[in-house]
Amino acid sequence: MKPYKLALSLLIGCSLLSQAQITAVQFTDPLDGAFDMSDYLSENAFGFLPVPVIITEPAVDGGLGAVGVFFREDEGAAAERKEAMATAENAGDYLLPPSIFAGFGMYTGNDSWMLGAGHLGFYRDGKLRYQGGGGYGKLTLDYYSIAGVDLGEPVSIDTEAAMIIQSLKFKIGQLPLFIGPNQRFVDAKVNPASFGGLLPPGFPPELEEELLKALKQDVTLSSLGLVLEFDTRNNVFTPEKGLHYEVEYLAYRDEFASDIDYDLFVLSGLHYFPISKTFRGGVRLAGELADSDEALPVFALPYLNMRGIPAARYQGTHVGLIEAELTWQFTPRWSALGFGGVGRAANSSSEFKNADNRETYGLGMRYEIARRYGFHVGIDIARGPEDTVFYIQAGSAW
């Protein structure tokens, strides 16, 4: 989840029981009398918030987590911002303070766990942006292919790792364009596993050792790169119009303490557009390309990240997808949406052209829980090639 979505999701999800001192007036919109948290957010968007989190990802059998968010700015700026939020029609312009710190922990149904922290900072009137985070934990996932070889049955693999991800972006003139360096670091231990009868019939025995090496290893992956971002969305939480494109290049090299040398290219594109007063649309494009002369660890391979498909279900060095979404705002507060998408994953450009399409589709409902912020929450039910998956959404699903 993006840092700004995480921050507001935590604010929205804060348990009302733990905030019993807050009066009911704070949760009623004077405009329509409906349940609304705009006033609560404008009065309580500073300080520390402990928040429970529900995990619905099927790849880890669901789970629970907790997050603590800290907001930090000087008292004068906080008072000015708080007053503006209380009276502004679009208080979302004032929601995020210059610096946000978050600590989190989670535990899932398949005994995966993680502890970590993150930071989102705005400096020089928003012309300089930093975001970064790190954590340590153990993640258990089922993998259906290893080193480009499809397995007869999925194999469950434990990855215990420490990870750091960060970027620093500088605004280019008056354009909605940012550019800067980025970094990723993972120090991982992949637990031993045996293929047994999982390999396809007739698989060359001499290649089994190479596959085991790709699976059974302690490995460090470290990179430096460049990120370019273009953003014209009217709202960072539940956009109704605008574009958001981001291109990343990461070079994993021995000079940066990486055990494997390879290049990673990442593209993410979002396009939101109004169709009529009650309908709006959205399109998402995404792709990743990992260029490596040797087999990458299973956790490092790109995979299809789509509603309806469990994490790491379809992997490859070449991954691409397109999704579309249509939203019907049938009342000022409530909306319904339908979505669908198709993606491919393969291990070369030639294989990608002929790879099977992995299709998903689903329906969702949203409630505008904070009108002044244009923030919606709700649920999605998505059908993938094998599973039907339930998601809790805060803000845009993308």
C-alpha positions in Angstrom: 0.0 0.0 0.0 1.2 3.5 -0.8 2.4 5.5 2.2 -0.4 8.2 1.9 -3.1 5.5 1.6 -1.7 3.7 4.6 -1.7 6.9 6.6 -5.4 7.7 6.0 -6.5 4.1 6.1 -5.1 4.0 9.6 -7.0 7.1 10.6 -10.3 5.8 9.1 -9.8 2.4 10.7 -9.2 3.6 14.2 -11.5 1.8 16.6 -14.4 3.9 17.9 -14.3 2.0 21.1 -10.8 3.2 21.8 -12.1 6.8 21.1 -15.1 6.8 23.4 -14.5 10.3 24.5 -15.2 11.6 20.9 -18.8 12.9 20.7 -21.3 11.7 18.2 -21.4 15.1 16.6 -17.9 14.5 15.2 -19.3 11.6 13.1 -22.2 13.4 11.6 -22.0 15.5 8.4 -24.0 18.8 8.9 -24.6 18.9 5.1 -26.7 15.7 4.9 -26.8 14.2 8.4 -25.0 11.1 7.3 -22.2 9.2 9.1 -19.0 11.0 8.2 -15.5 11.2 9.7 -14.3 14.4 8.2 -14.6 16.4 11.4 -13.0 13.6 13.4 -10.0 13.6 11.0 -9.7 17.4 11.0 -9.6 17.4 14.9 -7.4 14.3 15.4 -5.0 14.1 12.5 -2.0 14.9 14.7 -0.2 13.0 17.3 -0.2 9.2 17.7 -2.9 6.7 16.6 -2.9 2.9 17.4 -4.9 1.1 14.7 -6.0 -2.5 14.2 -5.6 -3.9 10.6 -7.4 -6.8 9.0 -5.4 -8.7 6.4 -7.5 -10.4 3.7 -4.7 -11.6 1.3 -5.5 -15.3 0.6 -1.8 -16.2 -0.1 -1.1 -15.9 3.7 -4.5 -17.2 4.9 -5.6 -13.8 6.2 -4.5 -12.3 9.4 -4.4 -9.4 11.8 -2.0 -6.5 12.4 -1.5 -3.3 14.3 0.0 0.0 13.3 1.0 3.1 15.2 1.2 6.4 13.3 3.1 9.4 14.5 2.7 12.9 12.9 5.3 15.5 13.5 5.4 19.3 12.8 6.0 22.4 14.7 3.2 23.8 16.9 2.6 26.9 14.8 2.3 25.0 11.5 0.0 22.4 13.2 -2.4 25.0 14.5 -2.6 26.8 11.1 -3.1 23.5 9.3 -5.8 22.3 11.8 -7.8 25.5 11.4 -7.7 25.3 7.6 -8.8 21.6 7.7 -11.8 22.5 9.9 -13.2 25.1 7.4 -11.9 24.1 4.0 -14.2 22.5 1.5 -11.4 20.2 0.3 -9.6 19.4 3.6 -7.6 16.7 1.8 -5.3 19.5 0.7 -4.3 19.8 4.4 -4.5 16.2 5.6 -0.9 15.1 5.3 1.5 16.9 7.6 5.2 17.3 6.5 6.3 14.2 8.2 4.6 10.9 9.0 6.2 8.0 10.9 4.6 4.6 11.2 5.4 1.4 13.0 3.6 -1.9 12.3 3.3 -5.6 13.1 1.3 -8.4 11.6 0.7 -12.1 12.0 -1.2 -14.3 9.5 -3.0 -17.6 9.3 -0.1 -19.5 7.8 2.3 -18.2 10.5 3.8 -15.4 8.5 4.8 -12.4 10.5 6.5 -9.0 10.1 7.6 -6.0 12.1 8.6 -2.7 10.5 8.5 1.1 10.2 8.1 3.7 7.5 8.4 7.4 6.9 6.8 9.8 4.4 8.3 13.3 4.4 7.4 16.6 2.6 10.1 19.3 2.5 10.6 22.7 0.8 6.8 23.2 0.3 6.4 19.8 -1.2 9.2 20.2 -3.8 11.2 17.5 -2.1 9.6 14.2 -1.1 11.1 11.3 0.7 9.5 7.9 1.4 11.1 4.9 2.8 10.5 1.9 5.1 12.1 -1.2 6.4 11.2 -4.4 8.2 12.0 -7.9 9.3 9.9 -11.0 9.3 9.1 -14.4 7.8 6.8 -14.8 4.9 5.4 -18.2 3.8 4.0 -18.5 0.3 3.1 -21.2 -2.2 5.2 -21.1 -5.4 4.1 -22.7 -8.6 7.3 -22.3 -10.6 11.0 -22.0 -9.7 13.7 -20.7 -12.0 11.3 -20.7 -14.9 10.3 -24.3 -14.4 6.6 -25.1 -13.7 6.0 -27.5 -10.8 3.5 -30.3 -10.8 2.2 -29.0 -7.5 2.9 -25.8 -5.5 5.7 -25.9 -3.0 5.5 -23.9 0.3 8.6 -21.8 0.9 9.6 -19.8 4.0 11.6 -16.6 3.4 13.0 -14.9 6.4 14.3 -11.4 5.5 15.3 -7.9 6.4 14.3 -5.3 3.9 14.8 -1.6 3.2 13.1 0.4 0.4 13.4 4.2 -0.1 13.3 7.0 -2.6 14.0 10.7 -2.8 12.2 12.8 -5.4 12.8 16.4 -6.5 10.1 18.4 -8.3 11.0 19.7 -11.8 10.1 23.3 -12.0 6.3 23.9 -11.9 5.5 20.7 -13.6 3.7 17.8 -11.8 6.9 15.8 -12.4 9.3 14.4 -9.8 12.6 12.6 -10.3 15.2 11.2 -8.0 17.2 8.2 -6.7 15.7 5.0 -5.2 17.1 2.0 -3.4 16.1 -1.5 -2.5 17.9 -3.9 -0.1 16.9 -7.4 0.9 18.9 -9.8 3.1 17.0 -13.1 2.9 17.3 -16.7 4.1 15.2 -19.1 2.0 14.5 -22.2 4.0 15.5 -25.6 2.5 12.9 -27.6 0.5 12.8 -30.8 -1.5 11.1 -31.1 -4.9 10.2 -34.7 -4.5 7.7 -35.6 -7.2 7.0 -31.9 -8.1 9.2 -31.7 -11.1 7.6 -32.5 -14.5 8.1 -36.0 -16.0 11.4 -36.4 -17.9 13.0 -33.4 -16.2 16.8 -33.6 -16.6 18.4 -34.6 -13.3 21.4 -32.4 -13.8 19.1 -29.3 -13.8 17.6 -30.2 -10.5 20.7 -29.1 -8.6 20.4 -25.6 -10.3 16.8 -25.4 -9.2 17.6 -26.4 -5.6 20.3 -23.7 -5.6 17.8 -21.1 -6.6 15.5 -22.2 -3.8 17.9 -23.1 -1.0 20.1 -20.1 -0.3 21.0 -17.2 1.8 21.1 -14.2 -0.5 21.5 -10.4 -0.4 19.9 -8.3 -3.1 20.9 -4.6 -3.1 20.3 -1.9 -5.8 20.4 1.7 -6.6 18.3 3.3 -9.3 16.2 6.2 -10.6 12.5 6.9 -10.3 10.4 9.3 -12.5 6.8 10.2 -11.3 4.1 12.2 -13.1 0.9 13.0 -11.0 -2.2 15.1 -12.0 -4.8 13.2 -9.9 -7.4 15.5 -8.3 -7.3 13.4 -5.1 -4.7 11.0 -3.9 -7.2 8.8 -1.9 -10.1 8.1 -4.2 -9.3 9.9 -7.5 -12.0 10.8 -10.0 -9.8 12.3 -12.7 -6.2 12.6 -13.6 -3.1 10.6 -14.3 -0.4 9.0 -12.2 2.6 7.4 -14.0 5.7 6.1 -12.4 8.8 4.5 -14.0 11.6 2.9 -12.0 14.9 1.5 -12.9 17.0 -0.5 -10.4 20.5 -1.8 -10.9 21.4 -4.7 -8.6 25.2 -4.9 -8.6 28.1 -6.4 -6.6 29.3 -2.8 -6.1 26.2 -2.2 -4.1 26.6 -5.4 -2.0 24.3 -7.5 -4.2 25.0 -11.3 -4.6 23.3 -11.3 -8.0 23.8 -8.8 -10.8 20.6 -7.9 -12.7 18.4 -5.0 -13.8 14.8 -4.4 -12.9 12.4 -2.1 -14.8 9.0 -1.2 -13.3 6.1 0.7 -14.9 2.9 1.8 -13.2 0.2 3.8 -14.9 -3.2 5.0 -13.6 -5.8 6.9 -15.6 -9.0 8.2 -14.0 -11.7 10.0 -16.0 -15.3 11.1 -15.5 -17.9 9.7 -17.9 -21.0 11.5 -16.7 -22.3 13.0 -13.4 -22.9 9.5 -12.0 -20.3 7.4 -13.8 -16.5 7.5 -13.8 -13.9 5.1 -15.2 -10.4 4.1 -14.5 -7.6 2.2 -16.3 -4.5 0.7 -14.8 -1.4 -0.4 -16.7 1.6 -2.2 -15.0 4.6 -4.1 -16.0 7.9 -5.4 -14.7 11.0 -6.7 -16.5 13.9 -8.5 -14.6 16.9 -8.9 -16.8 19.3 -11.4 -15.3 21.8 -14.0 -16.5 21.1 -16.3 -13.6 18.1 -17.6 -11.7 16.6 -15.1 -9.3 15.3 -16.2 -5.8 11.6 -17.0 -5.8 10.8 -13.9 -3.7 12.5 -11.5 -6.1 10.7 -12.5 -9.3 7.9 -10.1 -10.5 4.4 -11.5 -10.2 0.9 -10.6 -11.3 -0.6 -8.2 -8.6 -4.3 -8.2 -9.4 -7.5 -8.6 -7.4 -8.6 -12.2 -7.6 -5.0 -13.6 -7.8 -3.1 -14.6 -4.7 0.4 -13.1 -4.3 3.2 -14.9 -6.2 0.7 -17.2 -8.0 1.9 -16.2 -11.5 5.5 -15.2 -11.7 8.1 -14.5 -14.4 10.9 -12.2 -15.5 8.4 -10.5 -17.8 5.0 -9.4 -16.3 2.4 -7.2 -17.7 -1.3 -6.4 -17.0 -4.2 -4.1 -17.7 -7.2 -3.5 -15.6 -10.3 -1.4 -16.0 -12.9 -0.2 -13.5 -16.3 1.4 -13.9 -17.9 3.2 -10.9 -21.6 4.2 -10.5 -22.2 6.9 -7.9 -25.8 6.1 -7.4 -26.2 8.3 -4.3 -24.0 11.1 -3.0 -22.5 8.6 -0.4 -22.8 5.2 -2.0 -21.3 3.8 -5.1 -21.0 0.4 -6.8 -18.3 -0.7 -9.2 -17.3 -3.4 -11.6 -13.8 -4.3 -12.6 -11.9 -6.7 -14.8 -8.4 -7.3 -16.0 -6.0 -9.5 -17.8 -2.3 -10.2 -17.2 0.5 -12.4 -18.4 3.7 -13.7 -16.8 6.6 -15.4 -18.6 10.3 -15.8 -18.6 11.3 -14.2 -21.9 9.8 -11.7 -24.4 9.1 -14.5 -26.9 7.3 -16.6 -24.2 5.3 -13.5 -23.1 3.8 -13.1 -26.6 2.3 -16.6 -26.4 1.7 -16.8 -22.6 -1.8 -17.6 -21.3 -4.0 -14.7 -20.3 -4.9 -14.7 -16.6 -8.2 -13.0 -16.3 -9.9 -11.5 -13.3 -13.3 -9.7 -12.7 -15.4 -8.6 -9.8 -17.8 -6.3 -8.1 -17.4 -3.8 -5.2 -19.3 -1.3 -3.0 -18.0 1.9 -1.6 -19.2 4.4 1.0 -17.8 8.0 1.1 -16.8 8.0 4.8 -15.1 11.4 4.7 -16.8 13.8 2.3 -14.4 16.7 2.7 -11.5 14.4 1.8 -13.2 12.6 -1.0 -12.3 9.3 0.8 -14.2 6.1 0.2 -14.0 2.7 1.9 -15.7 -0.6 1.1 -15.3 -4.1 -0.1 -14.4 -6.0 -3.3 -15.2 -9.5 -4.3 -12.9 -10.7 -7.1 -12.8 -13.9 -9.2 -9.5 -15.1 -10.6 -8.5 -18.1 -12.6 -8.8 -20.4 -9.6 -10.1 -18.5 -6.6 -12.8 -16.0 -5.4 -11.2 -13.5 -3.1 -12.6 -10.9 -0.6 -10.8 -7.6 0.0 -11.3 -4.7 2.3 -10.5 -1.5 0.5 -9.5 2.0 1.9 -9.3 4.5 -0.9 -8.6 3.4 -4.4 -7.8 -0.3 -4.9 -4.9 0.8 -7.0 
